Amino acid sequence: MPSSSPAINFPPLQTHTYQHPHTHTLIFLHGRGDKVPSFLTALSAWESSTALTLRTAFPTFRLVFPQAPLRPVAAAAAKGERLEWNQWFDVWNTNDFSDNEELQAEGLRESVSGIRAMIDEEAEMLGGRYDRILIAGISMGGATLIHTLFNLEKPIGALLGFCCRCPFSGSKKTLEQMRAVLGLPGTPQGNEVLRKTPILLEHCIDDPLVRIESGRNLREVLLNFGAERLEWKEYGTGGHWFKAPDGMDDVISFVQNVLEVVDSGSGKDVDMDI
């Protein structure tokens, strides 16, 4: 596919009602086959040990939830079936992501382009402060953001990835080769973004869909590419989902440490300057 594949203008659903100044934006990508309304319902049940959710823990964050487009499932079409999923990119074999992996490139190229544009728009709202943009994703959403991070020109506030993997990591590509898979315009040089962007990865050992080995491989890929501010959290149980309350506790602690948040969610004045 040509590198000029158009970006998708994902319809964002922003659900935060401001009671404080808008200081940061969190862009959160759902997993394969999901839709934003159902994802938000499930996400609202993800609480910390003190009953904090993302919204109550970070009341000055603008929360943006893009919707993945419907895409044909090529593996079904090969069997004469017609099937479409809401997905950031298509996958041929969920039991072996390396099988016919080139299929993933077209959707990743479009999705990464769209998310990069969204990051630019959100940073503009914040006076050009890319360091106040956080991106988060679960499963395929997280995998999409890994390649987004590879192709960003400026470091951002943080990346949070949950039960996710790195597409095209099985062939031991370099960072430059990983970028070449998508061939996006404006591809950066070097690894400054990876070095400077804080990264939190969470994964459950009993995840039946994205195996813990894939998550650990993602960690090693990022470290080999130069990530210097990476935290890895794995939990014994929890399946292919967010771990509660431990996972939310770790998210809140990580974000507070990264952004120097004081008294988050307490109703007091919040200092989020970084």
Backbone bond lengths (Angstrom), bond angles and torsions (degrees), N, CA, C in turn:
res aa  C-N    CA-C-N  psi(-1)  N-CA   C-N-CA  omega(-1)  CA-C   N-CA-C  phi
1 M - - - 1.459 - - 1.524 109.66 -
2 P 1.331 117.66 144.43 1.448 120.10 -179.91 1.507 111.73 -70.43
3 S 1.345 115.58 153.47 1.457 119.96 -179.21 1.514 112.18 -70.25
4 S 1.343 116.99 -10.30 1.463 120.14 -178.44 1.522 113.21 -89.38
5 S 1.325 117.89 13.22 1.463 120.13 177.35 1.519 109.66 -51.72
6 P 1.332 117.40 133.14 1.462 118.76 -174.15 1.512 112.47 -69.73
7 A 1.320 114.67 149.96 1.461 119.79 173.30 1.515 109.09 -74.30
8 I 1.320 115.72 150.02 1.452 120.93 176.02 1.514 109.01 -90.95
9 N 1.319 116.38 133.41 1.452 120.45 174.33 1.521 108.25 -87.10
10 F 1.323 116.13 89.04 1.456 120.58 -177.38 1.522 109.82 -67.76
11 P 1.324 117.99 133.61 1.464 119.00 174.91 1.521 110.42 -72.24
12 P 1.352 117.82 113.21 1.463 119.07 -179.70 1.521 111.88 -85.19
13 L 1.309 115.85 146.60 1.464 121.19 173.52 1.516 106.94 -116.29
14 Q 1.308 116.28 110.34 1.468 121.38 -177.83 1.510 107.38 -104.28
15 T 1.324 116.67 120.58 1.460 119.71 -168.28 1.521 113.61 -111.25
16 H 1.319 117.17 -1.42 1.464 119.59 -173.56 1.528 111.30 -81.74
17 T 1.312 116.94 130.05 1.457 122.27 172.80 1.514 107.71 -100.78
18 Y 1.335 115.83 118.93 1.458 119.52 -171.10 1.513 112.09 -75.45
19 Q 1.318 115.27 129.13 1.452 122.82 167.99 1.527 109.49 -120.56
20 H 1.323 115.46 -0.80 1.459 122.90 179.52 1.530 106.98 -137.53
21 P 1.317 117.64 166.39 1.473 119.65 173.96 1.525 110.50 -60.40
22 H 1.332 115.55 147.54 1.460 121.47 177.35 1.523 108.38 -78.89
23 T 1.354 116.57 112.00 1.462 120.25 -176.01 1.523 113.56 -109.95
24 H 1.332 117.93 -29.28 1.457 122.95 -177.14 1.524 108.95 -144.51
25 T 1.328 115.85 161.67 1.463 121.73 173.47 1.521 109.14 -124.88
26 L 1.323 115.33 135.83 1.460 121.96 172.61 1.523 108.49 -115.14
27 I 1.325 116.71 116.93 1.464 123.21 175.63 1.522 107.28 -98.16
28 F 1.347 116.75 121.76 1.464 120.93 -171.74 1.526 109.67 -121.82
29 L 1.337 118.00 122.83 1.457 123.61 -178.52 1.528 110.48 -102.51
30 H 1.328 115.95 129.13 1.460 121.97 178.35 1.525 110.83 -77.92
31 G 1.318 116.33 178.68 1.456 121.71 -178.42 1.524 112.98 -91.87
32 R 1.312 115.27 -179.80 1.461 122.08 -177.36 1.526 110.80 -64.78
33 G 1.323 116.29 136.02 1.456 122.00 175.69 1.517 114.44 82.19
34 D 1.317 117.52 -2.82 1.462 120.76 -176.36 1.524 110.27 -94.23
35 K 1.333 114.99 166.77 1.454 122.48 173.13 1.519 108.12 -129.03
36 V 1.323 115.02 150.88 1.466 119.37 -172.40 1.531 112.96 -55.95
37 P 1.328 121.41 -46.52 1.471 118.84 -178.36 1.529 113.69 -57.94
38 S 1.334 117.33 -44.56 1.462 119.41 179.55 1.530 110.95 -70.09
39 F 1.328 116.15 -34.62 1.460 119.67 177.79 1.534 110.68 -64.37
40 L 1.322 116.67 -41.51 1.463 120.03 179.54 1.523 111.04 -65.55
41 T 1.312 116.81 -38.27 1.467 119.89 178.14 1.514 110.70 -61.44
42 A 1.327 116.07 -45.61 1.460 120.04 179.41 1.525 111.37 -68.43
43 L 1.320 116.12 -39.69 1.456 120.40 -178.07 1.521 112.04 -65.61
44 S 1.337 116.38 -30.82 1.468 119.93 -178.99 1.533 111.79 -66.06
45 A 1.330 116.51 -19.32 1.471 120.29 178.89 1.525 112.50 -88.03
46 W 1.329 116.50 -4.82 1.465 120.94 179.96 1.526 108.17 -84.41
47 E 1.338 115.81 103.44 1.456 121.30 -174.30 1.525 111.31 -122.00
48 S 1.322 113.92 156.39 1.456 121.02 174.87 1.518 109.83 -80.06
49 S 1.312 116.17 179.08 1.460 120.81 178.48 1.523 112.05 -68.11
50 T 1.333 116.53 -14.01 1.470 120.66 175.72 1.524 111.44 -109.95
51 A 1.350 116.17 21.56 1.471 123.57 174.88 1.526 113.36 67.34
52 L 1.321 118.00 27.35 1.456 121.22 174.61 1.525 110.21 -90.03
53 T 1.328 116.08 138.91 1.456 122.66 170.40 1.529 107.37 -105.36
54 L 1.337 116.30 176.75 1.462 118.89 176.90 1.523 111.19 -56.78
55 R 1.314 115.70 -42.40 1.461 119.79 -176.15 1.526 111.83 -66.73
56 T 1.320 116.99 -42.65 1.462 119.07 -177.88 1.527 111.97 -80.66
57 A 1.324 116.98 -26.55 1.465 119.67 178.44 1.521 111.62 -72.97
58 F 1.336 116.25 -32.66 1.461 120.73 -176.08 1.529 109.63 -129.85
59 P 1.302 117.48 75.07 1.467 121.17 -170.95 1.518 114.70 -69.03
60 T 1.324 119.31 -14.26 1.468 120.13 179.34 1.529 112.07 -99.70
61 F 1.327 116.56 5.28 1.462 120.60 178.92 1.527 110.28 -83.99
62 R 1.311 116.27 134.99 1.462 121.54 166.29 1.527 106.65 -83.05
63 L 1.327 117.39 123.90 1.457 122.35 -177.96 1.521 109.31 -102.91
64 V 1.306 117.17 121.57 1.466 122.64 -175.37 1.524 108.58 -121.76
65 F 1.323 116.00 126.08 1.461 121.58 -176.78 1.534 109.35 -122.99
66 P 1.336 118.46 95.41 1.465 120.43 177.40 1.529 111.18 -70.76
67 Q 1.320 114.93 155.13 1.462 121.47 178.00 1.523 110.04 -104.84
68 A 1.329 116.60 124.89 1.462 120.27 175.26 1.520 109.78 -67.13
69 P 1.333 117.97 141.55 1.467 120.82 -179.55 1.527 111.98 -75.64
70 L 1.319 116.04 162.04 1.457 120.94 171.17 1.523 109.25 -72.74
71 R 1.315 115.62 128.62 1.465 120.81 178.00 1.526 108.82 -129.30
72 P 1.321 117.65 142.71 1.465 119.60 174.32 1.521 111.09 -62.75
73 V 1.325 116.20 145.29 1.459 122.23 177.16 1.533 107.25 -95.61
74 A 1.326 115.86 109.27 1.465 120.61 -172.75 1.524 111.85 -64.68
75 A 1.326 117.90 -35.54 1.466 120.53 -178.90 1.524 110.62 -63.57
76 A 1.326 116.98 -35.96 1.464 120.67 177.20 1.524 110.50 -70.54
77 A 1.334 116.35 -40.74 1.464 120.17 179.65 1.520 111.22 -61.65
78 A 1.336 116.77 -34.11 1.459 120.40 179.44 1.524 111.90 -65.56
79 K 1.330 115.95 -21.20 1.465 121.47 177.54 1.529 111.93 -97.25
80 G 1.327 116.54 8.99 1.448 120.68 -179.69 1.513 113.92 81.07
81 E 1.319 116.91 12.52 1.455 121.24 179.95 1.526 109.89 -102.27
82 R 1.323 115.77 150.04 1.456 120.58 176.50 1.526 108.13 -108.24
83 L 1.319 115.27 116.38 1.462 119.76 -176.55 1.521 109.05 -144.70
84 E 1.333 115.99 137.01 1.458 121.92 175.93 1.525 109.45 -127.34
85 W 1.318 115.36 142.44 1.453 121.72 177.63 1.524 109.15 -128.16
86 N 1.318 115.62 150.63 1.459 119.12 165.85 1.519 107.02 -74.77
87 Q 1.318 116.79 109.66 1.452 119.71 -175.37 1.528 109.90 -152.78
88 W 1.323 114.70 145.29 1.465 120.56 -179.77 1.522 110.52 -71.52
89 F 1.317 117.30 -29.58 1.464 123.37 175.01 1.521 107.09 -158.43
90 D 1.298 116.56 163.35 1.467 120.13 -177.45 1.528 110.08 -90.58
91 V 1.318 114.89 152.89 1.469 122.93 178.51 1.523 108.09 -129.75
92 W 1.319 116.66 135.95 1.451 120.44 -177.81 1.527 112.31 -81.34
93 N 1.328 116.93 -42.78 1.464 120.86 -173.21 1.524 108.95 -142.65
94 T 1.320 117.45 108.09 1.468 120.56 -177.30 1.526 112.23 -73.95
95 N 1.325 117.24 -11.53 1.468 120.11 174.97 1.525 112.09 -86.29
96 D 1.333 115.55 -18.96 1.467 121.26 177.73 1.519 107.08 -148.79
97 F 1.327 116.11 94.65 1.464 120.55 -173.92 1.527 112.93 -65.89
98 S 1.327 117.40 -17.55 1.461 120.00 178.70 1.525 112.33 -79.26
99 D 1.317 117.83 -12.63 1.463 122.66 -179.43 1.527 109.47 -69.80
100 N 1.335 116.38 120.22 1.468 121.56 -179.71 1.538 110.48 51.61
101 E 1.338 115.91 42.51 1.458 119.87 -171.19 1.525 113.78 -66.47
102 E 1.334 117.76 -20.75 1.468 119.27 179.24 1.525 111.90 -60.65
103 L 1.332 116.43 -19.96 1.465 120.88 177.30 1.531 111.74 -59.86
104 Q 1.328 117.11 -27.25 1.456 121.13 -175.97 1.525 113.05 -73.69
105 A 1.320 117.26 -20.43 1.466 120.92 -168.67 1.521 113.09 -65.18
106 E 1.335 117.42 -43.30 1.471 119.43 -175.13 1.526 111.84 -61.34
107 G 1.332 116.68 -49.99 1.456 119.37 -179.90 1.521 111.93 -66.27
108 L 1.333 117.14 -39.64 1.459 119.97 177.13 1.522 110.74 -60.69
109 R 1.319 116.53 -41.52 1.462 120.42 -179.33 1.533 110.35 -60.06
110 E 1.312 115.96 -46.25 1.468 120.00 -179.99 1.525 111.22 -68.03
111 S 1.323 116.88 -44.06 1.464 120.26 -176.28 1.524 111.63 -67.44
112 V 1.326 116.57 -44.65 1.461 119.79 179.67 1.523 110.28 -62.26
113 S 1.326 117.09 -39.89 1.466 119.83 177.33 1.522 111.08 -61.11
114 G 1.342 116.31 -42.59 1.460 120.08 179.60 1.512 112.74 -66.50
115 I 1.325 117.43 -40.36 1.461 120.50 -179.91 1.519 110.47 -70.07
116 R 1.328 117.88 -37.46 1.466 119.60 176.28 1.526 110.64 -59.88
117 A 1.326 116.49 -42.75 1.466 119.74 178.61 1.522 111.00 -64.11
118 M 1.324 116.77 -38.83 1.459 120.68 178.64 1.529 110.84 -64.70
119 I 1.318 117.05 -40.97 1.462 120.95 177.38 1.521 110.32 -60.82
120 D 1.339 116.83 -43.11 1.464 120.54 178.16 1.524 111.33 -59.88
121 E 1.330 116.58 -43.48 1.465 120.81 -179.43 1.524 111.33 -64.23
122 E 1.320 116.76 -43.45 1.456 120.20 -179.17 1.528 111.21 -67.79
123 A 1.330 116.80 -38.65 1.464 120.11 178.28 1.524 110.61 -64.30
124 E 1.329 116.96 -36.81 1.465 120.17 178.54 1.525 110.83 -61.92
125 M 1.355 116.99 -38.71 1.463 120.44 176.79 1.527 111.98 -61.16
126 L 1.333 115.70 -26.05 1.456 121.21 -176.11 1.524 111.31 -104.65
127 G 1.315 115.83 27.40 1.453 120.25 175.66 1.512 114.50 69.90
128 G 1.336 116.06 30.63 1.454 120.02 179.48 1.509 114.40 80.06
129 R 1.317 117.05 14.31 1.465 121.56 -177.29 1.531 110.73 -87.06
130 Y 1.312 116.45 85.86 1.464 120.66 176.65 1.526 111.00 -64.76
131 D 1.335 116.52 -24.27 1.451 119.46 179.36 1.520 112.17 -73.42
132 R 1.324 117.50 -1.78 1.463 121.13 175.43 1.535 112.03 -108.38
133 I 1.324 115.70 14.24 1.465 121.74 176.15 1.519 108.61 -106.48
134 L 1.336 116.26 125.03 1.458 122.03 174.12 1.517 108.11 -113.96
135 I 1.329 116.73 143.23 1.452 121.18 175.85 1.522 108.14 -123.24
136 A 1.325 116.02 140.74 1.457 121.61 -178.43 1.519 109.03 -140.64
137 G 1.324 115.74 149.04 1.451 119.18 178.59 1.506 111.55 -159.91
138 I 1.325 114.79 149.31 1.450 121.28 177.24 1.525 109.62 -112.71
139 S 1.313 116.77 137.66 1.457 123.26 175.11 1.526 110.37 56.77
140 M 1.343 118.83 -120.58 1.454 121.14 -179.53 1.530 111.57 -62.63
141 G 1.333 117.14 -31.53 1.458 119.87 175.73 1.514 111.06 -62.61
142 G 1.334 116.64 -42.58 1.455 120.22 177.08 1.514 112.30 -66.26
143 A 1.333 117.22 -40.66 1.457 121.31 178.34 1.524 110.96 -60.13
144 T 1.330 116.30 -39.40 1.462 121.14 177.92 1.523 110.58 -62.94
145 L 1.327 116.80 -39.77 1.461 120.00 -177.79 1.521 112.19 -73.10
146 I 1.326 118.08 -25.66 1.459 119.87 175.36 1.527 109.14 -61.41
147 H 1.327 116.77 -46.20 1.466 119.48 178.19 1.523 111.59 -71.88
148 T 1.323 117.17 -27.73 1.462 119.17 172.62 1.520 109.97 -62.18
149 L 1.333 116.52 -45.10 1.458 120.54 179.59 1.529 110.99 -61.03
150 F 1.328 117.62 -38.96 1.460 120.85 178.28 1.529 111.50 -59.54
151 N 1.336 116.47 -27.53 1.457 120.98 -170.72 1.528 113.76 -113.24
152 L 1.327 117.38 18.87 1.458 121.19 175.11 1.525 110.20 -90.45
153 E 1.313 115.20 144.84 1.459 120.25 179.83 1.521 112.57 -90.64
154 K 1.351 117.09 -19.55 1.456 120.60 -178.13 1.525 109.71 -128.94
155 P 1.324 117.69 142.72 1.470 119.88 174.52 1.522 110.69 -61.79
156 I 1.317 116.07 149.39 1.462 121.29 178.95 1.528 109.11 -118.50
157 G 1.342 115.90 178.48 1.456 120.80 -175.63 1.505 113.74 -62.36
158 A 1.338 117.48 -42.71 1.462 120.53 -179.94 1.523 109.60 -177.65
159 L 1.316 114.98 159.41 1.466 123.01 169.19 1.520 107.95 -123.14
160 L 1.337 116.03 130.96 1.459 122.36 176.60 1.524 107.86 -117.17
161 G 1.330 116.99 122.21 1.456 120.67 -179.35 1.519 111.26 -123.00
162 F 1.337 116.37 133.63 1.457 122.03 -175.86 1.526 109.66 -123.27
163 C 1.322 115.99 125.02 1.474 123.90 -179.72 1.523 111.25 40.95
164 C 1.323 115.34 55.41 1.465 119.32 -177.05 1.525 110.77 -125.32
165 R 1.305 115.60 175.18 1.457 123.38 -174.47 1.522 108.63 -139.30
166 C 1.313 115.92 -179.42 1.459 121.78 177.67 1.526 109.99 -116.11
167 P 1.335 118.67 106.62 1.461 119.83 175.46 1.527 111.54 -57.70
168 F 1.318 116.07 142.26 1.468 125.30 177.95 1.532 113.22 70.58
169 S 1.327 117.49 18.47 1.465 118.97 -177.61 1.526 112.92 -86.57
170 G 1.326 117.10 -12.28 1.457 119.36 -174.83 1.516 114.30 -70.85
171 S 1.330 117.08 -21.03 1.466 120.16 -175.79 1.526 112.65 -95.92
172 K 1.336 116.63 13.76 1.472 121.39 174.27 1.526 112.11 58.21
173 K 1.292 116.84 42.82 1.460 120.67 178.52 1.528 111.20 -70.84
174 T 1.319 115.28 152.68 1.456 120.53 170.14 1.524 108.45 -78.23
175 L 1.315 116.85 170.32 1.462 120.29 176.83 1.526 110.59 -60.25
176 E 1.310 117.43 -41.43 1.461 120.46 178.90 1.524 111.09 -63.71
177 Q 1.316 117.19 -40.11 1.468 120.63 178.58 1.519 110.96 -68.96
178 M 1.337 116.93 -34.86 1.457 120.58 177.58 1.526 110.20 -63.73
179 R 1.310 116.42 -41.69 1.464 120.18 176.76 1.518 111.40 -65.27
180 A 1.326 116.23 -36.37 1.456 120.38 -178.09 1.526 112.17 -65.74
181 V 1.326 117.94 -24.26 1.465 120.93 177.80 1.529 110.38 -57.88
182 L 1.331 116.61 -41.21 1.457 120.34 179.51 1.523 111.96 -90.15
183 G 1.312 117.91 -31.30 1.461 121.22 176.89 1.507 113.93 60.19
184 L 1.312 116.89 40.47 1.462 120.47 -177.12 1.521 111.76 -76.41
185 P 1.332 117.14 146.99 1.464 119.14 172.23 1.522 110.11 -67.67
186 G 1.318 115.89 153.37 1.460 119.85 179.35 1.507 113.31 72.22
187 T 1.324 116.84 23.41 1.461 119.80 179.57 1.525 109.88 -66.40
188 P 1.325 118.37 131.27 1.464 120.46 -177.89 1.520 111.85 -74.10
189 Q 1.294 115.18 166.77 1.463 121.97 172.71 1.527 108.65 -107.29
190 G 1.318 116.46 150.66 1.449 120.01 175.96 1.519 112.89 74.73
191 N 1.348 114.99 -168.34 1.468 120.05 -174.15 1.528 112.33 -126.41
192 E 1.332 117.90 27.95 1.462 120.90 -176.95 1.526 111.82 -58.09
193 V 1.337 116.80 -43.21 1.466 119.94 -177.83 1.529 110.04 -62.73
194 L 1.309 117.37 -44.51 1.465 120.65 179.18 1.521 111.61 -65.15
195 R 1.310 117.15 -37.52 1.465 120.16 -179.51 1.522 111.45 -67.55
196 K 1.308 117.36 -37.96 1.454 121.03 -169.56 1.527 114.43 -97.79
197 T 1.329 118.65 -17.67 1.462 120.69 -177.39 1.527 110.61 -85.90
198 P 1.331 118.94 122.15 1.468 121.09 175.10 1.531 110.61 -66.27
199 I 1.320 116.79 138.36 1.465 122.52 -176.24 1.522 109.25 -130.72
200 L 1.318 116.39 130.86 1.455 122.21 171.81 1.522 108.50 -118.95
201 L 1.327 116.69 125.84 1.463 122.11 175.97 1.521 108.71 -118.84
202 E 1.346 115.95 129.58 1.458 121.64 177.28 1.524 108.92 -123.80
203 H 1.335 116.06 138.19 1.465 120.10 -177.43 1.524 109.01 -153.03
204 C 1.325 116.40 140.51 1.467 121.79 176.48 1.524 109.60 -94.55
205 I 1.316 116.32 136.25 1.458 121.02 -176.05 1.531 111.64 -63.00
206 D 1.338 116.77 -30.70 1.467 119.56 -177.58 1.525 112.69 -92.89
207 D 1.319 118.30 18.16 1.466 121.89 177.63 1.530 109.22 -59.44
208 P 1.353 118.42 118.36 1.465 119.72 -176.75 1.529 113.83 -87.07
209 L 1.328 117.99 -11.22 1.465 121.11 -174.43 1.522 112.29 -103.36
210 V 1.311 117.15 -55.10 1.467 121.27 172.83 1.525 105.76 -107.30
211 R 1.300 116.49 100.37 1.460 122.03 -171.77 1.527 111.08 -60.85
212 I 1.312 114.53 151.51 1.456 120.21 -179.01 1.527 110.88 -57.93
213 E 1.327 117.22 -30.44 1.461 120.11 178.13 1.526 111.20 -62.62
214 S 1.335 116.94 -34.63 1.466 120.34 177.95 1.518 110.92 -68.85
215 G 1.329 116.28 -37.11 1.450 119.90 176.31 1.519 112.03 -66.69
216 R 1.325 115.81 -42.28 1.466 119.45 178.69 1.524 110.56 -66.13
217 N 1.323 116.15 -36.88 1.462 120.11 175.97 1.527 110.94 -62.37
218 L 1.317 117.15 -41.19 1.467 121.21 176.56 1.525 110.12 -58.09
219 R 1.324 115.77 -46.02 1.471 119.80 178.31 1.524 110.48 -55.94
220 E 1.327 117.04 -46.64 1.458 120.23 -177.51 1.526 111.61 -66.79
221 V 1.325 116.72 -37.69 1.468 120.35 177.67 1.530 110.15 -60.30
222 L 1.331 116.77 -47.44 1.459 120.11 -178.66 1.524 111.35 -64.53
223 L 1.320 116.80 -40.90 1.462 119.40 178.03 1.529 110.87 -64.46
224 N 1.320 116.77 -42.23 1.464 120.22 179.08 1.518 112.11 -65.22
225 F 1.341 116.47 -29.17 1.463 120.77 178.20 1.533 112.09 -82.41
226 G 1.325 117.23 -3.27 1.456 119.39 173.30 1.508 116.47 111.57
227 A 1.349 118.58 5.63 1.464 119.81 178.92 1.525 109.86 -59.55
228 E 1.331 116.30 128.78 1.462 121.56 -177.10 1.522 113.20 -112.59
229 R 1.338 116.79 -12.30 1.463 119.64 -175.07 1.531 109.03 -125.86
230 L 1.316 115.88 55.08 1.460 121.94 -174.81 1.529 110.24 -108.95
231 E 1.331 115.14 130.24 1.463 121.22 172.81 1.528 109.31 -115.47
232 W 1.320 115.96 133.79 1.466 122.22 -178.83 1.525 108.87 -116.76
233 K 1.341 116.05 127.79 1.454 121.49 178.08 1.525 108.32 -127.21
234 E 1.333 116.23 123.59 1.459 118.64 173.41 1.523 109.09 -123.70
235 Y 1.326 113.99 144.81 1.459 121.58 -174.08 1.526 108.39 -123.61
236 G 1.325 116.38 146.29 1.457 120.76 -175.15 1.513 113.81 -62.74
237 T 1.319 116.34 -41.90 1.460 120.71 -177.81 1.529 110.03 -133.79
238 G 1.317 114.82 164.95 1.465 120.51 179.90 1.505 113.06 140.74
239 G 1.344 116.55 -14.76 1.452 120.34 176.60 1.517 113.07 67.43
240 H 1.325 114.88 -150.68 1.465 122.01 -176.76 1.529 108.77 -94.63
241 W 1.323 114.77 67.88 1.458 118.77 -176.67 1.515 109.25 -165.04
242 F 1.328 115.63 -177.56 1.457 121.36 177.01 1.524 110.01 -73.70
243 K 1.303 116.44 137.98 1.454 121.39 177.12 1.528 109.62 -85.68
244 A 1.326 116.62 128.30 1.465 121.57 178.33 1.522 109.10 -126.65
245 P 1.349 115.76 142.61 1.467 126.49 -4.26 1.518 113.14 -87.51
246 D 1.355 117.10 -7.07 1.457 121.00 -172.19 1.525 112.57 -57.14
247 G 1.335 115.80 -45.12 1.451 119.84 -177.31 1.513 112.65 -63.11
248 M 1.339 116.84 -40.79 1.461 119.62 178.37 1.520 110.69 -69.65
249 D 1.327 117.49 -38.97 1.461 120.20 174.92 1.535 110.40 -56.08
250 D 1.333 115.57 -44.14 1.463 119.83 -178.54 1.528 111.47 -68.42
251 V 1.335 117.08 -36.81 1.469 120.14 176.54 1.519 110.44 -62.36
252 I 1.313 116.50 -48.80 1.470 120.42 -177.86 1.524 110.44 -61.40
253 S 1.325 116.62 -44.66 1.459 120.26 179.11 1.527 111.34 -62.15
254 F 1.327 116.07 -44.24 1.458 120.82 -179.46 1.523 111.01 -62.29
255 V 1.328 116.74 -50.01 1.468 120.20 -177.68 1.523 110.70 -64.84
256 Q 1.309 117.34 -40.94 1.460 119.78 177.68 1.522 111.22 -60.86
257 N 1.322 116.99 -42.61 1.456 120.25 179.69 1.521 111.91 -67.36
258 V 1.330 116.12 -40.50 1.458 120.51 -178.28 1.524 111.23 -68.43
259 L 1.315 116.68 -45.55 1.461 121.13 -174.29 1.513 113.44 -97.82
260 E 1.319 115.61 1.33 1.462 120.96 -179.57 1.525 111.21 55.91
261 V 1.326 114.34 49.09 1.452 121.17 179.13 1.530 109.26 -80.02
262 V 1.299 116.98 135.05 1.452 122.67 179.73 1.524 109.23 -114.80
263 D 1.329 116.61 132.82 1.468 122.56 176.26 1.522 111.90 54.17
264 S 1.340 117.00 43.00 1.459 120.53 -178.94 1.515 111.07 -61.27
265 G 1.349 115.82 130.53 1.448 121.54 175.69 1.505 113.79 75.47
266 S 1.330 119.38 7.80 1.456 120.67 -176.14 1.513 112.85 -88.89
267 G 1.334 116.13 -10.71 1.456 119.61 -176.13 1.509 112.43 88.39
268 K 1.369 116.56 -5.54 1.440 120.75 176.90 1.517 109.91 -85.96
269 D 1.322 115.96 174.81 1.451 119.27 175.49 1.516 108.86 -59.78
270 V 1.316 115.92 139.25 1.467 120.89 -176.31 1.517 108.90 -114.74
271 D 1.322 116.16 124.31 1.449 121.81 177.92 1.516 108.17 -97.72
272 M 1.342 118.02 106.60 1.451 120.79 -177.39 1.527 111.27 -117.18
273 D 1.313 117.66 19.88 1.463 119.02 179.82 1.511 109.48 -73.73
274 I 1.310 115.96 136.62 1.461 119.53 179.75 1.523 109.36 -128.47
